[in-house]
Amino acid sequence: MFTIIEGGGERPVDARVEDGRVRLSADALREALGWELHDGTLCNDTMCVPLPAGSRLGEAGAAFVGVSAGERAQTLGSLIAPDFTLSDLAGRPHMLSSYRGRKVFMVAWASW
Amino acid sequence: MWQALYDELRDLRFVVIAIALDKSADDARPWIEKAAPTYPVLIDTQHVVADLYNIVNVPTALWIDERGRIVRPNDVVFGTDTFKHITNLESARPLAAVRAWARGETSGFAASETRGLQTLPTALDQQARAEFGLAEWLARHGARDAAERHFVRAGELAPHDFTIRRGSMPIRGIDPMGPQFREMLQAWVGGGRPYYRPLPDTRG
């Protein structure tokens, strides 16, 4: 089993690593990443791209699906605060957008 | 750390949301339990918020208005002067600015100013976050050696990202206050690069 790590979550998919390439079944590709294969082209809801020559090696059976700099820049440039849900110490989930109507002073910190 | 500020301003439809970029809830727990905050403190072990907002160090603060718009982008704000002797950054002025904003005396930056002050991620930043994300997963699943390779690679791709370089130290069994951190900081600052770069004040 192979694991896709994305957006703070992870899910197992039907895939294997061969010669440093991750091979996903067409079903796994659609389920995990929302892309479909048509005549050597990968398509999702908004675009089609030629099939990449090879995926990055998913060491120890996992791959991280990141978001491109362009997409991040576009989102941040819109100035609409990207939404997220994270839990507090008690395990209670909080969604940023549920604080609409209040001014939010958001501060990232760490014990380190 | 932010409790006094929150107590003072909460009736003005103001909230503090703190995000702990820690390797586990247990790492953040002693700090949270000691502070006993009544505002939300959320645990972000996978650096979801760091990725979404291009946060590269802590503390990093943003202002988000009632409509969910960023009106002051990523800035370094300390709640106390505990680290002033190291950072040269004092807390009084930025906290006064937050108060003025909460009271409606200032509305933060205009959209064009905010955009001008934002630091947007590069392709290398995002690649580094992917390496970190994979490394964090590998470490969590006991693949220590593989995780280490990806943590190192992440730090090479984004040497300015302390959430990756210093934030990964506790996961890797390295003391984040120890010699390796001091060496890293010295090399960084010694190269003429600032550890923290505060934004200008908002106009009243």
Interface residues (C-beta under 8 A of the other chain):
Chain A: T3 I5 G7 G8 E10 E59 A60 A62 A63 F64 V65 G66 V67 S68 A69 R72 A73 T75 L76 G77 L79 I80 A81 P82 D83 F84 L86 S87 D88 L89 H94 L96 S97 Y99 R100 G101 R102 K103 V104 F105 M106 V107 A108 W109 A110 S111 W112
Chain B: M1 W2 L5 L12 R13 F14 V15 V16 I17 A18 I19 A20 L21 D22 A25 D27 A28 R29 P30 W31 I32 E33 P40 V41 L42 I43 D44 Q46 V48 V49 A50 D51 L52 Y53 N54 I55 V58 P59 T60 A61 L62 W63 I64 D65 E66 R67 G68 R69 I70 V71 P73 V77 G79 V98 W101 A102 A111 T114 R115 Q118 L120 P121 T122 A123 D125 Q126 Q127 R129 A130 E131 G133 L134 W137 L138 H141 A143 A146 R149 H150 T163 R166 G167 M169 P170 P176 M177
